[in-house]
Amino acid sequence: KPKKNVYSSENEAKKAIVDILRKTEADVLVNYLPVGSEKNTLFYADCALEAKVAFVNAIPVFVSKLYGDKFKEAGLPVIGDDIKSQVGATIVHRVLTKLFEDRGEPVKRTYQINVGGNTDFLNMLNKERLESKRISKTQAVTSQMSDHQIPGDDVYIGPSDYIPWLNDRKICFLRIEAEQFGGVPMDLELRLSVEDSPNSAGVIMDAIRAAKVALDKKLSGPIIEASAYLAKSPVKQFDDAQAKKMLLEFAEV
């Protein structure tokens, strides 16, 4: 007897998924696959295109850049990539980096180390799955360095280890070294502890709402106004104050 939801081919699986999206009259498909699932993510993006639904990509696979034109041609919105947390390591690191820049203290070196105990961190023990995650988190922070860029060896940002007893708790250790007036060195260290899943859930709800707004406004392709505020790797980066203003203006009826 065939097992439910087990398919003999990719085409058969795609047909089943597209049928479900159509029968349920879904408006938005959200991708929350494990980090490193590039081929699988593009498979679901193709399903969204075929089913004519908006796509929200919550993981660090660069769908908006790779498939932006496809969604534009299909008349469908795509939001992403790699959803931010409400107050997580990346947004805190971005804001502090921008603060240092705005106060005239250029960042010289920085690291962000993250540990956690959920299956996301378990999955990321496979270092081959981490490349896009590191790229996404790193560019989210370095994009806030408006006047200069620091050498790659002086920036380390990424998941570091899996500690089972932490469960869904994620702990970030962050350090920024900068230069004050007269070339005087200074540094900042921060420890942040959050429940990982709810920290992401609130933002993904806003992303889903934004996708529906885009559908109602008949917008298509990468929705910059939403992605810049809600995602780590939009097709174009903005500082968070400007990105929030863009999102609020976009959401107005």
BAMIRO-656752 format. One record per residue (C-alpha): x negated, y negated, z negated; residue in one letter; residue number from 1. Coordinates in steps of 0.1 Angstrom, whole numbers. Example, Ala and Ser with C-alpha at 12.3 -4.5 7.8 and 13.67 -1.06 7.14 Angstrom:
% residues 2
ZATI     x     y     z resn resi
ZATI  -123    45   -78    A    1
ZATI  -137    11   -71    S    2
% end
This chain:
% residues 253
ZATI     x     y     z resn resi
ZATI     0     0     0    K    1
ZATI   -15   -34    10    P    2
ZATI   -24   -56   -19    K    3
ZATI    -6   -89   -22    K    4
ZATI   -27  -120   -11    N    5
ZATI   -55   -98     3    V    6
ZATI   -59  -102    41    Y    7
ZATI   -79   -82    67    S    8
ZATI   -92  -112    86    S    9
ZATI   -98  -150    82    E   10
ZATI   -71  -157   108    N   11
ZATI   -46  -137    89    E   12
ZATI   -54  -155    57    A   13
ZATI   -52  -189    74    K   14
ZATI   -18  -180    88    K   15
ZATI    -5  -170    54    A   16
ZATI   -18  -201    37    I   17
ZATI    -4  -224    64    V   18
ZATI    30  -206    62    D   19
ZATI    31  -212    24    I   20
ZATI    22  -249    28    L   21
ZATI    50  -253    54    R   22
ZATI    76  -233    35    K   23
ZATI    70  -252     3    T   24
ZATI    71  -285    22    E   25
ZATI    38  -294     5    A   26
ZATI    25  -329    11    D   27
ZATI   -10  -325    -3    V   28
ZATI   -35  -297    -6    L   29
ZATI   -61  -300   -34    V   30
ZATI   -95  -282   -31    N   31
ZATI  -109  -271   -65    Y   32
ZATI  -131  -242   -53    L   33
ZATI  -164  -235   -72    P   34
ZATI  -194  -257   -64    V   35
ZATI  -212  -245   -34    G   36
ZATI  -182  -231   -15    S   37
ZATI  -189  -250    17    E   38
ZATI  -175  -225    42    K   39
ZATI  -145  -218    21    N   40
ZATI  -138  -255    16    T   41
ZATI  -139  -262    54    L   42
ZATI  -115  -232    58    F   43
ZATI   -90  -248    36    Y   44
ZATI   -95  -282    53    A   45
ZATI   -86  -264    85    D   46
ZATI   -55  -250    69    C   47
ZATI   -45  -285    58    A   48
ZATI   -49  -298    94    L   49
ZATI   -29  -270   108    E   50
ZATI    -1  -273    82    A   51
ZATI    -1  -311    86    K   52
ZATI    -7  -320    49    V   53
ZATI   -31  -344    33    A   54
ZATI   -63  -330    18    F   55
ZATI   -79  -340   -15    V   56
ZATI  -114  -326   -19    N   57
ZATI  -125  -324   -56    A   58
ZATI  -158  -306   -51    I   59
ZATI  -192  -317   -36    P   60
ZATI  -187  -305     0    V   61
ZATI  -188  -335    23    F   62
ZATI  -154  -330    40    V   63
ZATI  -147  -367    45    S   64
ZATI  -179  -371    65    K   65
ZATI  -178  -337    83    L   66
ZATI  -140  -337    91    Y   67
ZATI  -131  -374    88    G   68
ZATI  -125  -377   126    D   69
ZATI  -104  -345   127    K   70
ZATI   -81  -358   100    F   71
ZATI   -80  -392   117    K   72
ZATI   -70  -376   150    E   73
ZATI   -44  -354   132    A   74
ZATI   -28  -385   116    G   75
ZATI   -36  -371    81    L   76
ZATI   -54  -387    51    P   77
ZATI   -84  -371    34    V   78
ZATI   -96  -382    -1    I   79
ZATI  -130  -373   -15    G   80
ZATI  -155  -360   -19    D   81
ZATI  -163  -347   -54    D   82
ZATI  -138  -361   -79    I   83
ZATI  -151  -383  -107    K   84
ZATI  -142  -376  -143    S   85
ZATI  -122  -402  -163    Q   86
ZATI  -152  -410  -185    V   87
ZATI  -179  -385  -176    G   88
ZATI  -216  -384  -171    A   89
ZATI  -216  -399  -136    T   90
ZATI  -193  -428  -142    I   91
ZATI  -212  -437  -174    V   92
ZATI  -246  -434  -156    H   93
ZATI  -232  -456  -127    R   94
ZATI  -220  -483  -150    V   95
ZATI  -252  -484  -170    L   96
ZATI  -273  -485  -139    T   97
ZATI  -252  -514  -125    K   98
ZATI  -255  -532  -159    L   99
ZATI  -293  -529  -159    F  100
ZATI  -294  -542  -123    E  101
ZATI  -270  -571  -130    D  102
ZATI  -291  -581  -161    R  103
ZATI  -323  -583  -140    G  104
ZATI  -339  -552  -155    E  105
ZATI  -346  -528  -126    P  106
ZATI  -344  -491  -134    V  107
ZATI  -378  -474  -131    K  108
ZATI  -369  -438  -140    R  109
ZATI  -338  -420  -151    T  110
ZATI  -325  -385  -158    Y  111
ZATI  -291  -370  -165    Q  112
ZATI  -290  -335  -178    I  113
ZATI  -257  -316  -182    N  114
ZATI  -249  -284  -201    V  115
ZATI  -215  -267  -205    G  116
ZATI  -198  -234  -212    G  117
ZATI  -170  -231  -186    N  118
ZATI  -171  -211  -154    T  119
ZATI  -182  -242  -134    D  120
ZATI  -215  -241  -153    F  121
ZATI  -217  -203  -150    L  122
ZATI  -213  -206  -113    N  123
ZATI  -240  -232  -111    M  124
ZATI  -266  -208  -126    L  125
ZATI  -269  -198   -89    N  126
ZATI  -293  -226   -79    K  127
ZATI  -285  -220   -42    E  128
ZATI  -251  -235   -48    R  129
ZATI  -264  -267   -64    L  130
ZATI  -278  -287   -35    E  131
ZATI  -247  -306   -26    S  132
ZATI  -238  -312   -63    K  133
ZATI  -272  -328   -69    R  134
ZATI  -269  -349   -38    I  135
ZATI  -234  -361   -47    S  136
ZATI  -242  -370   -84    K  137
ZATI  -276  -386   -74    T  138
ZATI  -262  -409   -47    Q  139
ZATI  -233  -419   -69    A  140
ZATI  -258  -434   -93    V  141
ZATI  -286  -446   -70    T  142
ZATI  -260  -464   -49    S  143
ZATI  -256  -489   -78    Q  144
ZATI  -293  -500   -74    M  145
ZATI  -286  -529   -51    S  146
ZATI  -320  -546   -50    D  147
ZATI  -344  -516   -49    H  148
ZATI  -346  -478   -46    Q  149
ZATI  -368  -457   -69    I  150
ZATI  -389  -427   -57    P  151
ZATI  -370  -394   -56    G  152
ZATI  -394  -379   -83    D  153
ZATI  -383  -406  -107    D  154
ZATI  -346  -396  -106    V  155
ZATI  -333  -363  -119    Y  156
ZATI  -295  -358  -120    I  157
ZATI  -277  -325  -122    G  158
ZATI  -263  -296  -140    P  159
ZATI  -290  -278  -160    S  160
ZATI  -277  -248  -180    D  161
ZATI  -248  -227  -191    Y  162
ZATI  -242  -223  -228    I  163
ZATI  -212  -199  -233    P  164
ZATI  -202  -210  -268    W  165
ZATI  -196  -245  -256    L  166
ZATI  -165  -232  -237    N  167
ZATI  -149  -261  -218    D  168
ZATI  -171  -287  -235    R  169
ZATI  -197  -305  -214    K  170
ZATI  -226  -324  -229    I  171
ZATI  -247  -349  -211    C  172
ZATI  -281  -362  -221    F  173
ZATI  -290  -394  -203    L  174
ZATI  -321  -416  -202    R  175
ZATI  -328  -448  -184    I  176
ZATI  -363  -465  -184    E  177
ZATI  -363  -501  -172    A  178
ZATI  -385  -532  -172    E  179
ZATI  -377  -564  -191    Q  180
ZATI  -389  -599  -185    F  181
ZATI  -427  -600  -183    G  182
ZATI  -429  -564  -173    G  183
ZATI  -422  -551  -208    V  184
ZATI  -408  -515  -208    P  185
ZATI  -376  -505  -225    M  186
ZATI  -355  -474  -225    D  187
ZATI  -320  -462  -234    L  188
ZATI  -309  -427  -244    E  189
ZATI  -273  -415  -246    L  190
ZATI  -254  -383  -255    R  191
ZATI  -219  -378  -242    L  192
ZATI  -196  -349  -252    S  193
ZATI  -163  -343  -234    V  194
ZATI  -137  -316  -227    E  195
ZATI  -145  -310  -190    D  196
ZATI  -111  -299  -175    S  197
ZATI   -88  -327  -188    P  198
ZATI  -115  -353  -181    N  199
ZATI  -111  -344  -144    S  200
ZATI   -74  -337  -144    A  201
ZATI   -63  -373  -149    G  202
ZATI   -83  -385  -120    V  203
ZATI   -71  -357   -97    I  204
ZATI   -35  -367  -104    M  205
ZATI   -43  -403   -92    D  206
ZATI   -60  -388   -61    A  207
ZATI   -29  -368   -53    I  208
ZATI    -7  -399   -58    R  209
ZATI   -30  -419   -35    A  210
ZATI   -28  -392    -8    A  211
ZATI    10  -394    -9    K  212
ZATI     8  -432    -7    V  213
ZATI   -14  -428    23    A  214
ZATI    10  -404    39    L  215
ZATI    39  -428    33    D  216
ZATI    19  -456    48    K  217
ZATI    10  -434    78    K  218
ZATI   -27  -439    71    L  219
ZATI   -52  -413    83    S  220
ZATI   -88  -402    81    G  221
ZATI  -109  -409    50    P  222
ZATI   -90  -432    27    I  223
ZATI  -119  -454    15    I  224
ZATI   -97  -475    -8    E  225
ZATI   -89  -445   -30    A  226
ZATI  -120  -424   -25    S  227
ZATI  -144  -452   -35    A  228
ZATI  -129  -453   -70    Y  229
ZATI  -119  -417   -75    L  230
ZATI  -148  -397   -59    A  231
ZATI  -185  -395   -64    K  232
ZATI  -193  -393   -27    S  233
ZATI  -169  -414    -5    P  234
ZATI  -180  -421    30    V  235
ZATI  -190  -456    17    K  236
ZATI  -200  -466   -18    Q  237
ZATI  -188  -497   -37    F  238
ZATI  -194  -508   -72    D  239
ZATI  -166  -497   -96    D  240
ZATI  -151  -531  -102    A  241
ZATI  -146  -537   -64    Q  242
ZATI  -135  -501   -59    A  243
ZATI  -108  -504   -86    K  244
ZATI   -95  -537   -70    K  245
ZATI   -94  -519   -36    M  246
ZATI   -74  -490   -51    L  247
ZATI   -49  -513   -68    L  248
ZATI   -43  -533   -36    E  249
ZATI   -39  -501   -16    F  250
ZATI   -14  -487   -40    A  251
ZATI     9  -518   -38    E  252
ZATI    41  -510   -18    V  253
% end
